[in-house]
Amino acid sequence: MKYSIILPVRNGGHYIKKCVASILSQTRQDYNLIVLENCSTDGTAEWLRNINNPKISVIEAPRSLSIEENWQRITGIKKNKFITLIGHDDLLDHHYLEVMDTLIAQHPTATLYQAHFRFIDSEGKFIRPSKPMQ
């Protein structure tokens, strides 16, 4: 696998279902999804435990952590060569990893890659594009 998509979450509510669906719909398949579950109390942890997909691993926190502590766990987990961090209220376009792969091929010595993105509302409706960048 080339990519790890890392999703720190606490109380992701109904957003996490759309987020995970957008990740699992990637056109490239050389990725895994690592969820850093942080003692959710809204059913998020239970929903994650019931997903039966070999691409997904859920690492539950031993106790309730601050957001910084939960994100810090990223440094201690096994991950692939390239990582993407995503929030539970964000969505990936189906071709996101293809875009990343193209950027990596075009700029192999870079250490950080950023794709263009769109701002969406709580229902996933388009608000506006990001400002242009090279």
C-alpha positions as CSV (number, residue, x, y, z in Angstrom):
1,M,0.0,0.0,0.0
2,K,1.2,3.5,-0.8
3,Y,-1.2,5.7,1.1
4,S,-2.6,5.9,4.6
5,I,-5.7,8.1,5.2
6,I,-5.8,9.0,8.9
7,L,-9.1,10.0,10.5
8,P,-8.9,11.2,14.1
9,V,-12.5,11.4,15.5
10,R,-14.5,12.0,18.5
11,N,-18.3,12.2,18.3
12,G,-18.3,12.2,14.5
13,G,-22.1,12.0,14.4
14,H,-23.7,11.4,11.0
15,Y,-20.8,13.2,9.2
16,I,-18.4,10.3,9.7
17,K,-20.6,8.0,7.6
18,K,-20.3,10.3,4.6
19,C,-16.6,10.8,5.2
20,V,-15.8,7.1,5.4
21,A,-18.0,6.5,2.3
22,S,-16.0,9.1,0.4
23,I,-12.8,7.5,1.3
24,L,-13.9,4.0,0.4
25,S,-15.1,5.3,-3.0
26,Q,-11.5,6.2,-4.1
27,T,-10.6,5.1,-7.7
28,R,-7.2,4.1,-6.5
29,Q,-7.1,1.1,-4.2
30,D,-3.6,1.2,-2.7
31,Y,-4.6,2.8,0.6
32,N,-5.8,2.0,4.0
33,L,-7.9,4.0,6.4
34,I,-6.7,4.3,10.0
35,V,-9.3,5.8,12.4
36,L,-8.1,7.2,15.7
37,E,-11.3,6.8,17.7
38,N,-11.3,9.0,20.8
39,C,-14.0,7.7,23.3
40,S,-17.0,8.9,21.3
41,T,-20.3,9.0,23.2
42,D,-22.6,9.5,20.2
43,G,-22.6,6.0,18.6
44,T,-19.5,6.7,16.4
45,A,-17.4,4.1,18.1
46,E,-20.1,1.4,17.8
47,W,-20.7,2.3,14.1
48,L,-17.0,2.0,13.4
49,R,-16.7,-1.4,15.2
50,N,-19.4,-2.8,13.0
51,I,-17.7,-1.9,9.7
52,N,-16.3,-5.1,8.2
53,N,-13.7,-3.8,5.6
54,P,-10.1,-4.9,5.5
55,K,-9.0,-1.4,4.4
56,I,-10.2,0.0,7.7
57,S,-8.5,-0.3,11.1
58,V,-9.9,1.5,14.2
59,I,-7.5,2.3,17.0
60,E,-9.5,3.2,20.1
61,A,-8.1,5.6,22.7
62,P,-7.7,4.0,26.2
63,R,-9.2,7.1,27.8
64,S,-10.7,10.4,26.6
65,L,-8.0,12.5,25.1
66,S,-7.7,16.1,24.1
67,I,-7.8,16.8,20.4
68,E,-4.0,17.4,20.5
69,E,-3.4,14.1,22.3
70,N,-5.5,12.2,19.8
71,W,-3.7,13.7,16.8
72,Q,-0.4,13.0,18.5
73,R,-1.2,9.3,18.3
74,I,-0.5,9.6,14.5
75,T,3.3,9.7,15.3
76,G,3.1,6.3,17.0
77,I,1.2,4.2,14.5
78,K,2.3,2.2,11.5
79,K,1.5,4.0,8.3
80,N,2.3,3.9,4.6
81,K,4.8,6.1,2.7
82,F,2.3,8.9,2.1
83,I,-0.4,10.0,4.5
84,T,-3.5,12.2,4.3
85,L,-5.2,13.6,7.4
86,I,-8.9,14.1,7.2
87,G,-11.6,15.5,9.6
88,H,-14.8,13.5,10.2
89,D,-16.8,16.4,8.6
90,D,-14.7,16.4,5.4
91,L,-15.2,14.5,2.1
92,L,-12.7,13.2,-0.5
93,D,-13.4,13.4,-4.2
94,H,-13.4,9.9,-5.8
95,H,-10.2,10.7,-7.6
96,Y,-8.4,12.4,-4.7
97,L,-5.6,9.8,-4.5
98,E,-5.1,9.9,-8.3
99,V,-4.6,13.7,-8.0
100,M,-2.1,13.1,-5.2
101,D,-0.3,10.4,-7.2
102,T,0.1,12.9,-10.2
103,L,1.4,15.6,-7.9
104,I,3.9,13.2,-6.4
105,A,5.1,12.0,-9.8
106,Q,5.5,15.7,-11.0
107,H,7.2,16.8,-7.8
108,P,9.0,13.8,-6.3
109,T,11.3,15.8,-4.0
110,A,8.4,17.7,-2.3
111,T,7.5,16.8,1.2
112,L,4.0,18.3,1.4
113,Y,1.3,18.1,-1.3
114,Q,-1.9,20.1,-1.4
115,A,-4.7,19.6,-3.9
116,H,-7.4,22.2,-4.7
117,F,-10.5,21.9,-2.7
118,R,-14.1,23.1,-2.4
119,F,-15.8,24.5,0.7
120,I,-19.0,22.7,1.4
121,D,-21.8,23.3,4.0
122,S,-23.0,20.8,6.6
123,E,-25.1,19.1,3.9
124,G,-22.2,18.7,1.5
125,K,-23.5,21.4,-0.8
126,F,-20.9,23.5,-2.7
127,I,-20.2,27.0,-1.2
128,R,-17.1,28.1,-3.1
129,P,-13.8,26.9,-4.5
130,S,-10.4,27.3,-2.8
131,K,-8.2,30.1,-3.9
132,P,-6.0,29.1,-6.8
133,M,-2.6,27.8,-6.0
134,Q,0.3,26.3,-8.0
